[in-house]
Structures are given as C-alpha cells and as structure tokens.
C-alpha cells in the first residue's frame, strides 16, 4: 500500500494539527494571550503523543489523543463564542489573559491591511509617556481572524478523530486473520490497516509479525 496507508494518513493529519498549533502559539505569545497559550501547549504535547502512538503502534496513546481532541474542540468552540460575543461573552474582557493584563489579540493591531498609529495626547494634565493606539484600514476584523483559526483547529481535529472512531468500532470485521487483507483502493487500504491497528492483541511490532508469517 506504500505511503497511502492508514498510518500515513493519520500521521499526515496529526502533522497538520501540530503545525497549526505551533502557528497559533506564536501569535498568541505575541498577544500575551495566556489562556490560549496554555491550551496550545497542551495540544502540542498531546498531538506529539498521538504521533508517537501512531508510529509505534500504541493504541492507548491514540485513545488519550482522541479524548483530548474532544476537549480541544470544546475549547475552540468557546473561543469562537467569545470573539463573536455569544451568550453574554465579550471580546473586550481580559478573560484570555486570566485578568492579569489588558492585552488583546495580536491580530487586533497587526491584521491584514491594518495601519497602526500611536497618537500622543496634547491635552494638559496627561502624562507625557501615555499614548493612544489608532488602528485603521483592516481588511478583516481581528475577531474573525481568531474565529477562522479556531474553525481550522476544529476541522483538523474532527477529521482524524472521526476516522479513528469509525474504524475502531468496526475492528471485529477482521477477526480470523493475523494481517489486514489486500485492498483494491486507497480508501479500502487505509480502512483495513487502521482496523488492523486497533485489533485487540495486535499491539506488538507489525514488521516482526509480517516476517514471522512469511517464514
């Protein structure tokens, strides 16, 4: 089946999740968004754990990855509601910084097309080092950029999780064979290998089992 195997598919999807989480972590650090930073850190750790479990044939690690993914999707749904101000939430609060600072999303002042100007007040009685920041010309508002990031995270989490759960529930269909049967299409090949991967008692080294069967 070459590189079009179930393992390769899951590894590819997890790698996309890892890259997306790293990209988001960078911009959350720039905006001092401590709550998303903590969530991104946990996401990166669990995705690495999922990659390790996929490569090393460790279904228990895949189960941990699947359970965390449900929590991760819930967190991203909350972020979408937060920035769209659903259910009484307000994007102007300091919730994302744990109420320890007044920083907002990095995209608020650095979004596509945004022009940032620092305006110093000329009124008497105001400290000289105090200034206002004016942002104009943004092509898309920062809250929608945050919503897009969260939607991408949900999509990247939903696809591999549904794949794992769907194939894990049909693992009994391969009972009676020690290896997955030959497949005719890419989809059937991915399905057969992932079913075999989650079979009870087949957690050992797959290559070693193949060589023993050939002998």
KOLGUNU-727791 format. One line per 2 residues: number of its first residue (from 0); their letters; for each residue x, y, z of N, C-alpha, C, CB. Coordinates in Angstrom, 1 decimal. Glycine has a CB too. Layout:
residues N
NUM> a> X Y Z X Y Z X Y Z X Y Z | ...
//
This chain:
residues 215
0> xx> 0.8 -1.2 0.0 0.0 0.0 0.0 0.9 1.3 0.0 -0.9 0.0 1.2 | 2.2 1.1 0.1 3.1 2.2 0.1 2.8 3.3 1.1 3.0 2.8 -1.3
2> xx> 2.9 4.5 0.7 2.7 5.6 1.6 1.2 5.9 1.8 3.4 6.8 1.2 | 0.3 5.3 1.0 -1.1 5.6 1.1 -1.8 4.6 2.1 -1.8 5.5 -0.3
4> xx> -1.2 4.5 3.3 -1.7 3.6 4.3 -2.5 4.4 5.3 -0.6 2.8 4.9 | -3.2 3.6 6.2 -3.9 4.3 7.3 -3.0 5.0 8.2 -4.7 3.3 8.0
6> xx> -1.9 4.4 8.5 -0.9 5.0 9.4 -0.4 6.3 8.8 0.3 4.1 9.7 | -0.1 6.3 7.5 0.4 7.5 6.9 -0.6 8.6 6.9 0.9 7.2 5.4
8> xx> -1.9 8.2 6.7 -3.0 9.2 6.7 -3.1 9.9 8.1 -4.3 8.5 6.3 | -3.1 9.1 9.1 -3.2 9.6 10.5 -2.0 10.4 10.8 -3.4 8.5 11.5
10> xx> -0.8 10.0 10.5 0.4 10.8 10.7 0.4 12.1 10.0 1.7 10.0 10.3 | -0.1 12.1 8.8 -0.2 13.4 8.0 -1.2 14.3 8.7 -0.7 13.1 6.6
12> xx> -2.3 13.8 9.1 -3.3 14.7 9.7 -2.8 15.2 11.1 -4.6 13.9 10.0 | -2.1 14.4 11.9 -1.6 14.9 13.1 -0.5 15.9 12.9 -1.0 13.7 13.9
14> xx> 0.3 15.7 11.8 1.3 16.7 11.5 0.7 18.0 11.1 2.2 16.2 10.3 | -0.4 18.0 10.4 -1.1 19.3 10.1 -1.6 20.0 11.4 -2.2 19.0 9.2
16> xx> -2.1 19.2 12.3 -2.6 19.7 13.6 -1.4 20.3 14.4 -3.2 18.6 14.4 | -0.2 19.7 14.3 0.9 20.2 15.1 1.4 21.5 14.5 2.1 19.1 15.0
18> xx> 1.5 21.6 13.2 1.9 22.8 12.5 0.9 23.9 12.8 2.0 22.6 11.0 | -0.4 23.6 12.8 -1.4 24.7 13.0 -1.4 25.1 14.5 -2.8 24.1 12.7
20> xx> -1.1 24.2 15.4 -1.0 24.6 16.8 0.3 25.4 17.1 -0.9 23.3 17.7 | 1.4 25.1 16.4 2.6 25.9 16.6 2.4 27.3 16.0 3.8 25.2 15.9
22> xx> 1.8 27.4 14.8 1.5 28.7 14.3 0.6 29.6 15.2 0.8 28.6 12.9 | -0.4 29.0 15.7 -1.3 29.7 16.6 -0.6 30.1 17.9 -2.5 28.9 17.0
24> xx> 0.3 29.2 18.4 1.0 29.5 19.6 1.9 30.7 19.5 1.9 28.3 20.1 | 2.5 30.9 18.3 3.4 32.0 18.1 2.6 33.3 18.2 4.1 31.9 16.7
26> xx> 1.5 33.4 17.6 0.7 34.7 17.6 0.0 34.9 18.9 -0.3 34.6 16.5 | -0.3 33.9 19.6 -0.9 34.0 21.0 0.2 34.5 21.9 -1.5 32.7 21.5
28> xx> 1.5 34.1 21.7 2.6 34.6 22.5 2.8 36.1 22.3 3.9 33.8 22.3 | 2.7 36.5 21.0 2.9 37.9 20.6 1.8 38.8 21.2 2.9 38.0 19.1
30> xx> 0.6 38.2 21.4 -0.5 39.0 22.0 -0.7 38.8 23.5 -1.8 38.6 21.3 | 0.2 38.0 24.1 0.2 37.7 25.6 -1.2 37.1 26.0 0.4 39.0 26.4
32> xx> -1.7 36.2 25.2 -3.0 35.6 25.4 -2.7 34.3 26.2 -3.8 35.2 24.1 | -2.7 34.4 27.6 -2.2 33.3 28.4 -3.1 32.1 28.4 -2.0 33.8 29.8
34> xx> -4.4 32.2 28.3 -5.3 31.1 28.3 -5.1 30.3 27.0 -6.7 31.5 28.5 | -5.1 30.9 25.8 -4.8 30.1 24.6 -3.4 29.5 24.6 -5.0 31.0 23.4
36> xx> -2.4 30.2 25.2 -1.1 29.7 25.2 -1.0 28.4 26.0 -0.1 30.7 25.9 | -1.7 28.3 27.1 -1.8 27.1 27.9 -2.5 26.0 27.1 -2.5 27.3 29.2
38> xx> -3.6 26.3 26.4 -4.3 25.3 25.6 -3.5 24.8 24.5 -5.6 25.9 25.1 | -2.8 25.8 23.8 -1.9 25.4 22.7 -0.8 24.5 23.1 -1.4 26.6 22.0
40> xx> -0.2 24.7 24.3 0.9 23.9 24.8 0.4 22.5 25.0 1.4 24.5 26.1 | -0.8 22.3 25.6 -1.3 21.0 25.9 -1.6 20.3 24.6 -2.6 21.1 26.8
42> xx> -2.2 21.1 23.6 -2.5 20.5 22.3 -1.2 20.0 21.6 -3.2 21.5 21.4 | -0.1 20.7 21.7 1.1 20.3 21.1 1.6 19.0 21.7 2.2 21.4 21.2
44> xx> 1.6 18.9 23.0 2.1 17.8 23.7 1.2 16.5 23.4 2.0 18.0 25.2 | -0.1 16.7 23.3 -1.0 15.5 23.1 -0.8 15.1 21.6 -2.4 15.8 23.4
46> xx> -0.7 16.0 20.7 -0.5 15.6 19.3 0.8 14.9 19.1 -0.6 16.9 18.4 | 1.8 15.3 19.7 3.1 14.6 19.7 2.9 13.2 20.2 4.2 15.4 20.4
48> xx> 2.2 13.1 21.3 1.9 11.8 21.9 1.1 10.9 20.9 1.1 11.9 23.2 | 0.1 11.5 20.2 -0.6 10.8 19.2 0.2 10.3 18.0 -1.8 11.7 18.7
50> xx> 1.2 11.2 17.6 2.1 10.8 16.5 3.0 9.6 17.0 3.0 12.0 16.1 | 3.4 9.7 18.2 4.3 8.6 18.7 3.5 7.3 18.8 4.8 9.0 20.1
52> xx> 2.2 7.4 19.3 1.4 6.2 19.3 1.1 5.6 18.0 0.1 6.5 20.0 | 0.9 6.5 17.0 0.6 6.0 15.6 1.9 5.3 15.0 0.2 7.1 14.7
54> xx> 3.0 5.9 15.2 4.2 5.4 14.6 4.7 4.1 15.3 5.4 6.4 14.7 | 4.5 4.1 16.7 5.0 2.9 17.4 3.9 1.9 17.8 5.6 3.5 18.7
56> xx> 2.7 2.0 17.1 1.6 1.1 17.3 1.2 1.0 18.8 2.0 -0.3 16.8 | 0.9 2.2 19.4 0.4 2.2 20.8 -1.0 2.8 20.8 1.4 3.2 21.6
58> xx> -2.0 1.9 20.7 -3.4 2.4 20.7 -3.8 3.2 21.9 -4.3 1.2 20.6 | -3.2 2.9 23.1 -3.6 3.6 24.3 -3.3 5.1 24.1 -2.9 3.1 25.5
60> xx> -2.2 5.4 23.5 -1.8 6.8 23.2 -2.8 7.5 22.3 -0.4 6.9 22.7 | -3.3 6.7 21.3 -4.3 7.2 20.4 -5.6 7.5 21.1 -4.6 6.2 19.2
62> xx> -6.0 6.6 22.1 -7.2 6.9 22.9 -7.0 8.2 23.7 -7.4 5.7 23.9 | -5.9 8.4 24.3 -5.6 9.7 25.0 -5.8 10.9 24.0 -4.2 9.7 25.7
64> xx> -5.2 10.7 22.9 -5.3 11.8 21.8 -6.7 12.0 21.5 -4.5 11.4 20.6 | -7.5 11.0 21.3 -8.9 11.1 20.9 -9.7 11.8 22.0 -9.5 9.8 20.6
66> xx> -9.5 11.4 23.3 -10.2 12.1 24.4 -9.9 13.6 24.5 -9.9 11.3 25.7 | -8.6 13.9 24.4 -8.2 15.3 24.4 -8.8 16.1 23.3 -6.6 15.4 24.4
68> xx> -8.9 15.4 22.1 -9.4 16.1 21.0 -10.8 16.6 21.2 -9.4 15.2 19.7 | -11.6 15.9 21.9 -13.0 16.3 22.3 -12.9 17.6 23.1 -13.7 15.2 23.0
70> xx> -12.0 17.6 24.1 -11.8 18.8 24.9 -11.3 20.0 24.1 -10.9 18.5 26.1 | -10.4 19.7 23.2 -9.8 20.7 22.3 -10.9 21.4 21.4 -8.7 20.2 21.5
72> xx> -11.7 20.5 20.9 -12.8 21.1 20.1 -13.8 22.0 20.9 -13.6 19.9 19.4 | -14.1 21.5 22.1 -14.9 22.3 23.0 -14.3 23.7 23.3 -15.2 21.5 24.3
74> xx> -13.0 23.7 23.6 -12.3 24.9 23.9 -12.3 25.9 22.7 -10.8 24.6 24.2 | -12.2 25.3 21.5 -12.2 26.2 20.3 -13.6 26.7 20.0 -11.7 25.4 19.1
76> xx> -14.6 25.9 20.3 -16.0 26.4 20.2 -16.2 27.6 21.2 -17.0 25.3 20.5 | -15.6 27.4 22.4 -15.8 28.5 23.3 -15.1 29.8 22.8 -15.2 28.1 24.7
78> xx> -13.9 29.6 22.2 -13.2 30.8 21.7 -14.0 31.5 20.6 -11.8 30.4 21.1 | -14.6 30.7 19.7 -15.5 31.3 18.7 -16.6 32.1 19.3 -16.1 30.2 17.8
80> xx> -17.3 31.5 20.3 -18.4 32.2 21.0 -17.8 33.4 21.7 -19.0 31.3 22.1 | -16.6 33.4 22.3 -16.1 34.5 23.0 -15.9 35.7 22.0 -14.7 34.1 23.6
82> xx> -15.3 35.5 20.8 -15.0 36.6 19.9 -16.2 37.0 19.2 -13.9 36.1 19.0 | -17.2 36.2 19.0 -18.4 36.6 18.4 -19.4 37.1 19.4 -19.1 35.4 17.6
84> xx> -19.0 37.1 20.7 -19.8 37.6 21.8 -21.2 36.9 21.9 -20.0 39.1 21.6 | -21.1 35.6 21.9 -22.3 34.8 22.0 -22.6 34.5 23.5 -22.2 33.5 21.2
86> xx> -23.8 34.5 23.9 -24.2 34.1 25.3 -23.7 35.1 26.3 -23.6 32.8 25.5 | -23.6 36.3 26.0 -23.2 37.3 27.0 -21.7 37.5 27.2 -23.7 36.9 28.3
88> xx> -20.9 36.7 26.4 -19.5 36.9 26.4 -19.1 38.2 25.7 -18.8 35.7 25.8 | -17.9 38.7 26.1 -17.4 40.0 25.4 -16.0 39.9 25.1 -17.7 41.2 26.4
90> xx> -15.6 40.1 23.9 -14.2 40.1 23.5 -13.4 41.2 24.1 -14.1 40.1 22.0 | -14.0 42.2 24.7 -13.3 43.3 25.4 -12.8 43.0 26.8 -14.1 44.5 25.3
92> xx> -13.2 41.8 27.3 -12.8 41.4 28.7 -11.4 40.9 28.6 -13.8 40.4 29.3 | -10.8 40.7 29.9 -9.5 40.2 30.0 -9.4 38.7 30.3 -8.7 40.9 31.1
94> xx> -10.5 38.0 29.8 -10.6 36.6 30.1 -9.4 35.8 29.5 -11.9 36.0 29.6 | -9.0 36.1 28.3 -7.9 35.3 27.6 -6.5 35.6 28.3 -7.9 35.7 26.2
96> xx> -6.4 36.6 29.1 -5.2 36.9 29.8 -5.3 36.6 31.3 -4.7 38.3 29.6 | -6.3 35.8 31.7 -6.5 35.5 33.1 -6.7 36.7 33.9 -5.4 34.6 33.6
98> xx> -7.1 37.8 33.3 -7.4 39.1 34.1 -6.1 39.6 34.7 -8.4 38.9 35.1 | -4.9 39.3 34.2 -3.7 39.8 34.7 -3.1 40.9 33.8 -2.7 38.7 34.9
100> xx> -3.7 41.2 32.7 -3.2 42.2 31.8 -4.3 42.7 30.9 -1.9 41.8 31.0 | -4.1 43.8 30.2 -5.1 44.3 29.3 -4.8 44.1 27.8 -5.3 45.8 29.5
102> xx> -3.9 43.1 27.6 -3.6 42.8 26.2 -4.7 42.1 25.5 -2.3 41.9 26.2 | -4.8 42.4 24.2 -5.8 41.8 23.3 -5.1 40.9 22.2 -6.7 42.9 22.7
104> xx> -5.9 40.4 21.4 -5.3 39.6 20.3 -4.3 40.3 19.5 -6.5 39.1 19.4 | -3.2 39.7 19.1 -2.2 40.3 18.3 -2.7 40.8 17.0 -1.0 39.3 18.1
106> xx> -3.7 40.1 16.5 -4.3 40.4 15.2 -5.1 41.8 15.3 -5.2 39.3 14.7 | -5.4 42.2 16.5 -6.2 43.5 16.6 -5.4 44.6 16.0 -6.5 43.7 18.1
108> xx> -4.1 44.7 16.1 -3.3 45.8 15.6 -2.5 45.4 14.4 -2.5 46.4 16.7 | -2.4 44.1 14.1 -1.5 43.7 13.0 -2.2 42.8 12.0 -0.3 42.9 13.6
110> xx> -3.5 42.9 11.9 -4.2 42.2 10.9 -3.9 42.6 9.5 -5.7 42.3 11.1 | -4.4 41.9 8.5 -4.1 42.2 7.1 -4.6 43.6 6.7 -4.8 41.2 6.1
112> xx> -3.8 44.5 6.3 -4.1 45.8 5.9 -4.2 46.8 7.0 -5.4 45.8 5.2 | -4.0 46.4 8.2 -4.2 47.3 9.4 -3.0 48.3 9.4 -4.2 46.5 10.7
114> xx> -3.4 49.6 9.7 -2.4 50.6 9.8 -2.4 51.1 11.3 -2.7 51.8 8.9 | -1.3 50.9 12.0 -1.2 51.2 13.4 -0.5 52.6 13.6 -0.5 50.1 14.2
116> xx> -1.2 53.4 14.3 -0.7 54.8 14.6 -0.7 55.0 16.1 -1.4 55.9 13.8 | 0.4 55.5 16.6 0.5 55.9 18.0 0.2 57.4 18.1 1.9 55.5 18.6
118> xx> -0.8 57.7 18.9 -1.2 59.1 19.0 -1.0 59.6 20.4 -2.7 59.3 18.6 | -0.1 60.6 20.6 0.1 61.1 21.9 -0.8 62.2 22.2 1.6 61.6 22.1
120> xx> -1.5 62.2 23.4 -2.5 63.3 23.7 -1.8 64.6 23.9 -3.3 62.9 25.0 | -2.5 65.6 23.5 -1.9 67.0 23.7 -2.6 67.8 24.8 -2.1 67.8 22.4
122> xx> -3.6 67.1 25.4 -4.3 67.8 26.5 -3.4 68.0 27.7 -5.6 67.0 26.9 | -3.5 69.1 28.4 -2.7 69.2 29.6 -3.2 68.3 30.8 -2.8 70.7 30.1
124> xx> -2.3 68.0 31.6 -2.6 67.1 32.8 -2.5 65.7 32.5 -3.9 67.4 33.2 | -2.1 65.3 31.3 -1.9 63.9 30.9 -0.4 63.5 30.9 -2.6 63.5 29.6
126> xx> 0.0 62.4 31.4 1.4 62.1 31.4 1.9 62.0 30.0 1.6 60.7 32.1 | 3.2 62.5 29.8 3.8 62.5 28.5 4.0 61.1 27.9 5.1 63.3 28.6
128> xx> 4.3 60.1 28.8 4.5 58.8 28.2 3.2 58.0 27.9 5.4 58.0 29.2 | 2.1 58.6 28.1 0.8 58.0 27.9 0.5 58.2 26.4 -0.3 58.5 28.8
130> xx> 0.0 57.2 25.7 -0.4 57.3 24.3 -1.5 56.5 23.9 0.9 57.0 23.4 | -2.2 56.8 22.9 -3.3 56.0 22.3 -2.8 55.3 21.0 -4.5 56.9 22.1
132> xx> -3.4 54.2 20.8 -3.1 53.4 19.6 -4.3 53.5 18.7 -2.7 52.0 19.9 | -4.1 54.0 17.5 -5.2 54.0 16.5 -5.0 53.0 15.4 -5.4 55.4 15.9
134> xx> -5.9 52.1 15.1 -5.8 51.1 14.1 -6.9 51.3 13.0 -5.9 49.7 14.7 | -6.5 51.5 11.8 -7.4 51.7 10.7 -7.1 50.9 9.5 -7.5 53.2 10.3
136> xx> -8.0 50.7 8.6 -7.7 50.1 7.3 -7.7 48.6 7.3 -6.5 50.6 6.8 | -8.1 47.9 8.4 -8.1 46.5 8.4 -9.0 45.8 7.4 -8.4 46.0 9.8
138> xx> -8.5 44.9 6.6 -9.3 44.2 5.7 -10.3 43.3 6.3 -8.4 43.4 4.7 | -9.9 42.7 7.4 -10.8 41.8 8.2 -10.6 42.0 9.6 -10.6 40.3 7.8
140> xx> -11.6 42.2 10.4 -11.5 42.4 11.8 -10.8 41.3 12.6 -12.9 42.7 12.5 | -10.1 41.6 13.7 -9.3 40.6 14.4 -10.2 39.5 14.9 -8.6 41.3 15.5
142> xx> -11.4 39.7 15.3 -12.2 38.7 15.9 -12.6 37.6 14.9 -13.5 39.3 16.5 | -12.7 38.0 13.6 -13.0 37.0 12.6 -11.8 36.2 12.3 -13.5 37.7 11.3
144> xx> -10.6 36.8 12.4 -9.3 36.0 12.2 -9.2 35.0 13.3 -8.1 37.0 12.2 | -9.5 35.3 14.5 -9.5 34.4 15.6 -10.5 33.3 15.4 -9.7 35.1 17.0
146> xx> -11.7 33.6 14.9 -12.7 32.6 14.6 -12.2 31.7 13.6 -14.0 33.3 14.2 | -11.6 32.2 12.5 -11.1 31.3 11.4 -10.0 30.4 12.0 -10.5 32.2 10.3
148> xx> -9.1 30.9 12.8 -8.1 30.0 13.4 -8.8 28.9 14.2 -7.2 30.8 14.4 | -9.8 29.2 15.0 -10.4 28.2 15.8 -11.2 27.2 14.9 -11.4 28.8 16.8
150> xx> -11.8 27.7 13.9 -12.5 26.8 13.0 -11.6 25.8 12.3 -13.3 27.6 11.9 | -10.4 26.3 11.9 -9.4 25.4 11.3 -9.0 24.3 12.3 -8.2 26.2 10.8
152> xx> -8.8 24.7 13.6 -8.4 23.7 14.6 -9.5 22.7 14.8 -8.1 24.5 15.9 | -10.8 23.1 14.7 -11.9 22.2 14.9 -11.9 21.2 13.7 -13.2 22.9 15.0
154> xx> -11.7 21.7 12.5 -11.7 20.9 11.3 -10.6 19.9 11.3 -11.6 21.7 10.0 | -9.4 20.3 11.7 -8.2 19.4 11.7 -8.3 18.4 12.8 -6.9 20.2 11.9
156> xx> -9.1 18.7 13.9 -9.3 17.8 15.0 -10.4 16.8 14.6 -9.6 18.5 16.3 | -11.4 17.3 13.9 -12.6 16.5 13.7 -12.3 15.3 12.7 -13.7 17.3 13.1
158> xx> -11.6 15.6 11.7 -11.4 14.6 10.6 -10.6 13.4 11.2 -10.6 15.2 9.5 | -9.4 13.5 11.8 -8.8 12.3 12.3 -9.5 11.6 13.4 -7.4 12.6 12.8
160> xx> -10.2 12.3 14.2 -11.0 11.7 15.3 -12.1 10.8 14.8 -11.5 12.8 16.3 | -12.9 11.4 13.9 -13.9 10.6 13.3 -13.4 9.4 12.5 -14.8 11.4 12.3
162> xx> -12.2 9.5 11.9 -11.6 8.4 11.2 -11.2 7.3 12.2 -10.3 8.9 10.4 | -10.6 7.7 13.3 -10.2 6.7 14.3 -11.4 6.0 14.9 -9.4 7.4 15.4
164> xx> -12.4 6.8 15.3 -13.6 6.2 15.9 -14.4 5.3 15.0 -14.5 7.3 16.5 | -14.5 5.7 13.7 -15.3 4.9 12.8 -14.6 3.6 12.5 -15.4 5.7 11.5
166> xx> -13.3 3.6 12.4 -12.6 2.4 12.1 -12.4 1.5 13.3 -11.2 2.7 11.5 | -12.3 2.2 14.5 -12.2 1.4 15.7 -13.4 0.6 16.1 -11.8 2.4 16.9
168> xx> -14.6 1.1 15.7 -15.8 0.4 16.0 -16.1 -0.8 15.1 -17.0 1.4 15.9 | -15.3 -0.9 14.0 -15.5 -2.0 13.1 -14.3 -2.9 13.1 -15.8 -1.5 11.7
170> xx> -13.5 -2.9 14.1 -12.3 -3.7 14.2 -12.6 -5.2 14.2 -11.5 -3.4 15.4 | -13.8 -5.7 14.6 -14.2 -7.1 14.7 -14.3 -7.7 13.3 -15.4 -7.3 15.5
172> xx> -14.5 -6.8 12.3 -14.7 -7.4 10.9 -13.5 -8.1 10.4 -15.1 -6.3 10.0 | -12.3 -7.9 11.0 -11.1 -8.6 10.6 -10.8 -9.8 11.4 -10.0 -7.6 10.6
174> xx> -11.7 -10.2 12.2 -11.4 -11.4 13.1 -11.2 -12.6 12.2 -12.6 -11.6 14.1 | -10.2 -13.4 12.6 -9.8 -14.6 11.9 -8.6 -14.4 11.0 -11.0 -15.1 11.1
176> xx> -8.1 -13.2 10.9 -6.8 -13.0 10.1 -5.8 -12.3 10.9 -7.1 -12.3 8.8 | -4.6 -12.6 10.7 -3.5 -12.0 11.5 -3.0 -10.7 10.9 -2.3 -12.9 11.7
178> xx> -3.3 -10.5 9.6 -2.9 -9.3 8.9 -4.1 -8.8 8.1 -1.7 -9.6 8.0 | -4.1 -7.5 7.8 -5.2 -7.0 7.0 -5.2 -7.5 5.6 -5.2 -5.4 7.0
180> xx> -6.3 -7.8 5.0 -6.4 -8.4 3.7 -6.0 -7.4 2.7 -7.8 -8.9 3.4 | -5.5 -7.8 1.5 -5.1 -6.9 0.4 -6.3 -6.1 0.0 -4.6 -7.7 -0.8
182> xx> -6.1 -4.8 -0.3 -7.2 -3.9 -0.7 -7.0 -3.5 -2.1 -7.2 -2.7 0.2 | -8.1 -3.1 -2.8 -8.0 -2.7 -4.2 -7.9 -1.2 -4.3 -9.2 -3.2 -4.9
184> xx> -8.4 -0.4 -3.4 -8.4 1.0 -3.5 -7.6 1.6 -2.3 -9.8 1.6 -3.6 | -7.3 2.9 -2.5 -6.6 3.7 -1.4 -7.5 3.7 -0.1 -6.3 5.1 -1.8
186> xx> -8.8 4.0 -0.3 -9.7 4.1 0.9 -9.8 2.7 1.6 -11.1 4.5 0.4 | -10.0 1.7 0.8 -10.1 0.3 1.5 -8.8 0.0 2.2 -10.4 -0.7 0.4
188> xx> -7.6 0.4 1.6 -6.3 0.1 2.2 -6.2 0.8 3.5 -5.2 0.5 1.2 | -6.5 2.1 3.5 -6.4 2.8 4.8 -7.4 2.2 5.8 -6.8 4.3 4.5
190> xx> -8.6 1.9 5.4 -9.5 1.3 6.3 -9.1 0.0 6.9 -10.9 1.1 5.6 | -8.5 -0.9 6.1 -8.1 -2.2 6.5 -6.9 -2.1 7.5 -7.7 -3.1 5.3
192> xx> -6.0 -1.2 7.2 -4.8 -1.1 8.1 -5.2 -0.5 9.4 -3.7 -0.3 7.4 | -6.0 0.5 9.4 -6.4 1.1 10.7 -7.3 0.2 11.5 -7.2 2.4 10.5
194> xx> -8.1 -0.6 10.9 -8.8 -1.6 11.6 -7.9 -2.7 12.2 -9.8 -2.4 10.6 | -6.9 -3.1 11.5 -5.9 -4.0 12.0 -5.1 -3.4 13.1 -5.0 -4.4 10.9
196> xx> -4.8 -2.1 13.0 -4.1 -1.4 14.0 -4.8 -1.4 15.4 -3.8 0.1 13.6 | -6.1 -1.3 15.4 -6.9 -1.3 16.6 -7.4 -2.7 17.1 -8.0 -0.3 16.5
198> xx> -7.0 -3.7 16.4 -7.5 -5.0 16.8 -6.9 -5.4 18.2 -7.1 -6.1 15.8 | -7.7 -6.1 19.0 -7.2 -6.5 20.3 -6.1 -7.6 20.2 -8.4 -7.0 21.1
200> xx> -5.1 -7.3 20.9 -4.0 -8.3 20.9 -3.0 -8.1 19.8 -4.5 -9.6 20.8 | -3.1 -7.1 18.9 -2.2 -6.8 17.8 -1.4 -5.5 18.0 -3.0 -6.7 16.5
202> xx> -0.9 -5.4 19.2 -0.2 -4.1 19.6 1.3 -4.3 19.4 -0.5 -3.8 21.0 | 1.8 -5.5 19.1 3.2 -5.7 19.0 3.8 -5.0 17.7 3.6 -7.1 19.0
204> xx> 5.0 -5.4 17.4 5.7 -4.8 16.3 5.1 -5.5 15.0 7.2 -5.1 16.4 | 4.5 -4.6 14.1 3.9 -5.2 12.9 4.9 -5.8 12.0 3.1 -4.1 12.2
206> xx> 6.0 -5.2 11.8 7.0 -5.7 10.9 7.5 -7.1 11.4 8.2 -4.8 10.8 | 7.7 -7.2 12.6 8.1 -8.5 13.2 7.0 -9.6 12.9 8.3 -8.5 14.7
208> xx> 5.8 -9.3 13.0 4.7 -10.3 12.7 4.7 -10.6 11.3 3.4 -9.7 13.2 | 4.9 -9.7 10.4 4.9 -9.9 9.0 6.0 -10.9 8.6 5.0 -8.6 8.1
210> xx> 7.2 -10.7 9.1 8.3 -11.5 8.8 8.1 -12.9 9.3 9.6 -10.9 9.4 | 7.5 -13.1 10.5 7.2 -14.4 11.1 6.2 -15.2 10.2 6.7 -14.3 12.5
212> xx> 5.2 -14.4 9.7 4.2 -15.1 8.9 4.8 -15.6 7.6 3.0 -14.1 8.7 | 5.7 -14.8 7.0 6.3 -15.2 5.8 7.2 -16.4 5.9 7.2 -14.0 5.3
214> x> 7.8 -16.6 7.1 8.6 -17.8 7.4 7.7 -19.0 7.5 9.5 -17.6 8.6
//
